[in-house]
């Protein structure tokens, strides 16, 4: 292989005329000259020319002369590649070597790096990889290869952001194309290199990824001004990629604002593309994925969701061949849309508290029915709860096993929205004229729902981060990305049970207080924050670190829902978790991890008892009926069992 220099990225007509190309599709020069634009080639595939066959042929011709015998049989060449920093060693003493330096093709080094999950180590772009060819006659030809940032980013992207039968599987086709859209290429490489730099550390990796991001942003602005190119799949994918980039590199409040801007832009593109995008499976997938992201954005800021997201649902379902698999996710999306609309109407005061709580109660009831029906009738969407050995990666020895992508992500969304619905219900209940007994019954039920959702989120995390007993995610980066929001909402529920006073004490004191040592909720909150730290530092999604920081210090968003004070009730928290909390406060290398590795599995944390569920109704507050859970009581201990909230019935007044 030889390096041919950087070829022109322009279209065929501009290259022949040796003119500057705008890189549009079609380019501005071809439009002006009214010529058919021939498209673009993948310049990264043209920088290196494979001359292995010519080198081997040359070696075969020189082999008999080097060995001194023309009658000896000619052995087939053997190619052996060493590690990124390794050195090749001749197999026979005294053999001669020839060295030639070339650039790294899109393979090997980045592939080996993409599967490491150890402590970050610096990847030196000047380091070479040796490839040794054993030619006939004892001649060894050694080649050294230097990786380029673009190659590292591209390989890491396809290895970690895509899968054959899962997330963005269609993008695997782009990997095989000879001509890759420049906009999409820059966006993919920027995401891949940024994620690789977060995990392993690449020389100038941050600067290179920012440069690729800027190039992609420039091409995207040009594409959005083109009436045809702005409706292409590549433009919409690039917008989503740049949103991913912001989450990967999120190191300031501006990154969150930029992510919101990308989501807003993607939604505008969805509307501009029209219903024609539903004619392809890839177009339908892009619509569903961006719609889900924008609904999160609406709920985040209490924005009004665009009407077309629900008005086009019938056409989307009619053209979906995969409806039997994706139909339940669409149903959940519609419930999420209704909830986002309710949040917006509450913000602008377009709905009364009584009407709002009736709507919220109806949404909560239908979400419960959605979950029960799915677990009962749809094997693809069912999950199993199994007991596993205790470890720092598993909460309370329980784990959920899912069937695959996107089952776990959709169940996580369900639990997120259900938590937010109950918070909205509680916000409204506190503002209605109810008797203390009625208010307490309803608040107890809503807190029980949040407790159940929190535990289920924690049970679903291990398999998404590769720590489950089976059916672990094959692409940790993608499933870890979809786990950040569930962990955040589970963390807010755990903090709700702790209270702001005790949480502040636990974070500031070098030694846990007596109250902290008796709170299982505090241990659960610390476990959740630990999972976010893992996602940030090991998986490489820096956004998780910012979310964890919010849990550590920001109680403002749910302050009205917290207990007024006093020590929380719960079970004893062993020294395993007390040391974990103290180590995290000191922000140093955790000594508890070494103790766990040396001493075997850690002890199980006894969960708190479930609060009794509501058995009454608020007079006139729930005209459509109230959803009630069935409580299971242990006959021996006379205490409520954990996870005993099974669906029973609707109580109508």
Secondary structure, DSSP 8 states (H G I E B T S, - for coil): -EE------S-HHHHHHT------SS-HHHHHHT--------GGGTSEE--HHHHHHHHHHHHHHHHT-SSS-----EEEE--TT-----SSTT--EEEEEEE--SSTHHHHHHT--SS---B-TT-EEEEEEE-GGG-EEEEEEE--HHHHHHHHHHHHT--TTSTTTTHHHHHT-SS--HHHHHHHHHHHHHHHHHHH-BTTHHHHHHHHHHHHHHHHHHHHTSTTGGGSHHHHHHHHHHHHHHHHS--SHHHHHHHHHHHHHHHHHHHHH-GGGGGSHHHHHHHHHHHHHHHHHHHHHT----THHHHTHHHHHHT-TTHHHHHHHHHHHHHHHHHHHHHHHHHTT-S-HHHHHHHHHHHHHHHHHHHHHHHHH-GGG--EEEE---BTTBSTTEEEE--STTHHHHHHHHHHHHHHHHHHHHHHHTTS---HHHHHHHHHHHHHHHHHHHHHHHHHHHHHTT-SSSS--S-HHHHHHHHHHHHHHHHHHHHHHH-HHHHHHHHH-SS--TTGGG-HHHHHHHHHHHHHHHIIIII--THHHHHHHHHHH--GGGGGGS--SS--------HHHHHHHHHHHHTS--HHHHHHHHH-S--------------S--TTT-TT-EEEEE--B-TTT--B-TT--EEEEEE--
